[in-house]
């Protein structure tokens, strides 16, 4: 089992640019979660999907953020346009019954 | 409302000391799971080092032990004879069984184990 795979591991972009983070959940897991981790706020749940359907996106900070899950094996988190305050580590996690398995995270730096 | 509180922001101990990380939770659910996640300096979030259903009691696994007290809504984590490799940020988390396994994380406790 390859685990939850996130790409890229690191992303540095200029303010105003579009950023797309990608996640491949563990095969057979039916729930997928996007988290953001910062020093100030800790781990924040942004959005989660169940069976590819967005269930709760109340954690998405602004309309600049959007997430999709076109199929059971792929999800994206897009920020457009990006801002310096979006700099954080973004984690994707998947689960089937209980206990998340997290990806390695994407460290985003917006300059 | 569901909430997980880790009052200890950072703890420093000397190797071989015992250390307890506190976790207090709030939930209206009668069925739920509690977890401790470890985030080493590498930044990755390690799969839960313990899960506990609402009706389990204490558990010991090597140097690690977990004390679940439903009466006080606490789920504390103790490391006995700490080691430098235990240095990490530890997150306590609450999972609702009836809400697609949505997790609520505490703010984390940074543990520094000095040689």
Boltz contact constraints between the chains, C-beta under 6 A:
constraints:
  - contact:
      token1: [A, 31]
      token2: [B, 100]
      max_distance: 6.0
  - contact:
      token1: [A, 31]
      token2: [B, 101]
      max_distance: 6.0
  - contact:
      token1: [A, 42]
      token2: [B, 107]
      max_distance: 6.0
  - contact:
      token1: [A, 42]
      token2: [B, 108]
      max_distance: 6.0
  - contact:
      token1: [A, 43]
      token2: [B, 105]
      max_distance: 6.0
  - contact:
      token1: [A, 50]
      token2: [B, 100]
      max_distance: 6.0
  - contact:
      token1: [A, 55]
      token2: [B, 100]
      max_distance: 6.0
  - contact:
      token1: [A, 95]
      token2: [B, 101]
      max_distance: 6.0
  - contact:
      token1: [A, 98]
      token2: [B, 33]
      max_distance: 6.0
  - contact:
      token1: [A, 98]
      token2: [B, 101]
      max_distance: 6.0
  - contact:
      token1: [A, 99]
      token2: [B, 48]
      max_distance: 6.0
  - contact:
      token1: [A, 99]
      token2: [B, 51]
      max_distance: 6.0
  - contact:
      token1: [A, 101]
      token2: [B, 47]
      max_distance: 6.0
  - contact:
      token1: [A, 102]
      token2: [B, 45]
      max_distance: 6.0
  - contact:
      token1: [A, 104]
      token2: [B, 44]
      max_distance: 6.0
